[in-house]
Amino acid sequence: MTVEDPAAGRVPAHVPADRVLTWVPETNPDMAKDPWAAYEKLREVAPGVFWSPEAGNGRGAWFATSYELCREVLQQHTRFTTTMDFAPGINNAWPRRLIPLELDPPDHQRYRSLLTPMFAPAAIERLDAGILATATELIDNVIGDGHCEFMSQFASLLPSTVFIQLLGLDPTERDRCTGWVETFLRRGTAEERQQVGIDIQELLVGHIEAKRADPGPDLVSQLTLARLDGEPIEDEYIQDMCFLLFLAGLDTVGSGLGHIFRYLGEHEERRRELRAQPERIPEAIEELLRWNSFVNVSRTVRVDTELGGVPMKKGEHVHVVLLLADRDRSVFAIPQDVDFAREDSPHLAFSAGVHRCVGSHLARRELRVAIEQWLRRVPDFHLPAGTQIRYSPYAHFTIEHLPLEWSARR
Ligand code: HEM
């Protein structure tokens, strides 16, 4: 474990000495092997909340590690904000705020209420046929081979195809969009990320213009037709919403698919269970999202405050460690076990409070269709013996490569 001596780095005077622990997830070698196990060790040495002087590029940052404190940070937007120095990487590559994520109420609510109906269950139902057709085609592409690299051949392609349809973009843009998000969230240098910001903006400018001239049933057209306080929404704000959707909607579902298919690929009895009772797939999804809660969420302290009895100063950064919150035994009985029948599971995989994921119904739908189709058509998929999984720990924890194999039927 890499929990080092906190001698180096800045420890502000108000931080109690027993709350200091050096923890830099980005450079911790254990994170690539198993982020859950790496973080789990912190629960004992730093329960509740701690300050890491080296985190945040050496500026120092708080980490909230219990369910109760994570939820408090997420729900208390008057004390913890997404608007102050929220994500410098993202801000540097995009000229404005991501809407609605980087807005506080009441502005947040004004813009979010535009998106809410577009992602409501009834609206998502209209995407069903496209989700099913895409999942079917992607499985068709690999089923005869008896193996695939699941992340690149399925997990990244299903959400990006659905997303392209949702925004009404040309289907030929899919691979470019997938590549951009990959560069932006994981592999890119600062310059490459900046270029991606410019490329996406260019694409969106043309697309919004085209949809204003000739609207269709897609989300961008709906935004061009929508009114806010009686006025049309300016193109720049539509771009800011669409850019957030790029980042929030593509890679998250891909990562979720990776974690779920890894688990199912390693647990034959669970695949059998869900094949026999496909109606239990939704509860399996909730449990696996809890068990592998994978999105990194953070806030900035908005006013001097305290959390769990620890003083915090305005402007300090707080990492909300959802993966620990969702395995907190004070909320979830035997949290390290995957229990599809777990009742009353208030997991935070989609966050909580005003910024709770607006795309959760779409995400669940994509995950469900993917699991149903794989279990129906490729029931014996599994990981090849000796597979070593590596995670990339950036905007969220993603499996880098997930080889799957099965007995091929031609
Ligand atoms: C399994 C897949 C997904 C997971 C685990 C997930 C998780 C999250 C989390 C944790 C947040 C809150 C961030 C915060 O509190 O700072 C969030 C917000 C958001 N998500 Fe998702 N997400 C998923 C899929 C999607 C999809 C498919 C879309 C849309 C296409 C989407 C759109 C958004 C948006 C727009 C926000 C910001 C909401 C706001 O600020 O009000 N997400 N998501």
Residues whose N, C-alpha, C, O or C-beta is under 5 A from the ligand:
A	BS01	HEM	P100 L101 R112 L245 A248 G249 T252 V253 G256 V295 V297 S298 L348 A349 F350 S351 V354 H355 R356 C357 V358 G359 S360 L362 A363
